[in-house]
Amino acid sequence: MTTDRNDLGEILKQRRRTMPLTLKEVAARSGVSPSHLGRIERGERFPSAPVLRKLAKALELNESELLVSADYL
């Protein structure tokens, strides 16, 4: 399954909003800067596997499923 930047960003954004958390709260939980997280959500950047792991943990997502959807596994 291949996910493009926009799809992955949308997955992360939707999850963040359903929790509900602000972008700054997820950034603080994950250690990823708010500006970088915003770029990921908008599809302007694609996160590395380590960043994706941090975001999965912060958003209480299954890390393996997120890595697969991002085409890392």
Secondary structure, DSSP 8 states (H G I E B T S, - for coil): ----HHHHHHHHHHHHHHTT--HHHHHHHHT--HHHHHHHHTTS----HHHHHHHHHHTT--HHHHHHHTT--
